Amino acid sequence: MLTIQLFIRELDGLLTRIYAESKELWNFLKKTEVKNFDGIRQYVEDNGDDCVITPDNSANGITCKNISFCLHVPYEKNGYVLSFSVIENNLTMFAYHHEL
């Protein structure tokens, strides 16, 4: 999902927010090795929101599935946005962090 689409979901109140109680969750997630990309792709296909990506200069959009969320970590100056999309049967991940 493109950055502007994430921003619009945030403005519309549709972006899920996860508030961690401690920094240990974020430390665990950073160290976790992801091995099952097919399982993640299947989960996004089964449970993700429908979306359409319109490439520049194109009248036709590409349909996709997407799961996006914000992660708030206590005592961190950055917030994190993670987005997983399945576009044409390929899993893509977008990660962004910003200072709160």
N, C-alpha and C positions, 0 to 999 in steps of 0.2 A: 504494500500500500504506500502510495507516495506521501511525502512529508505533509503536503497541504491537506490531504485527506485525513491524516492523523489529527492535524490542527482543527479541522472542521468537526471531527468526532468529539474532540475535547470541548469545543465551544457548544456543541449540542448536548453535552453531558452523557455521551455514549461510550466514552473511553473508560474501561474498568481500571480502578485504582486499588493497588494492594499496599497496605501499610504494614511493614514488618515491625514486630515488637522489639527486635534487637538486631544488631549489626551482624550477628552470627549467621542469619539466613542469607544475607548478601554474600558473606565470605564463603559459605557452603556452595551457593550457586556459581560463584566465580571459579571455584575449583572443580566443579563437577564436569566430567568429560561426557559429552553427548555422543552416543554410539548408535542410537536407533533412529536415524533420520527418516526411514520409511514409516516407522510408527508415528512420528511427529507429523509427517505429511498426511497420513491417513486420518489422524485425529483432527487436523485442520480441515481436511475435506469433509469429514463427517459433522463437525461441530462449529465450523467457522461461519462468519457472516458473509453473505454474497457481496461482491464488489465488482466494479468495472474500472479498468485502467484504460485511458484514452491516450495513446501515444501522440506526440506532436504531429500535426498535419495529417491526422487520420480521422475519418468520419466514423469508423467502426471501433468500438471498444473491445477489450479483451476481458472476458469474465474470469473471476478468480474467487477464492475463498480466503478469509483473513481472520486472525485472532490477534488483537493488540491489547496491551495493558501497560499501566504505569506502575513502577515500583518505587515506594518511598522508604528510605532507610533512615532510622533515627541517627541523629548527630552527623549526618552527611550533608555536605553543601550542595551535592548534585542529586537530581532526580533522574530516573531512568525510564525510557520508553522502549518497549520491545514489541516487535510486530512480526508475525509469521504469516506468510502468504503462500498459497499454492496457485501458481500461474502456469497454465498449459502443462499441468502434471509435474511441475518442478517446484520444490520447496525453496523459498527465499526468506531470509531473515534480515530485518532492519533493526538496528540498535542505535539509540540516541541518548545522550545525557546532557543535562543542562543545569546551570547553577540556579538554585531556588532563591 
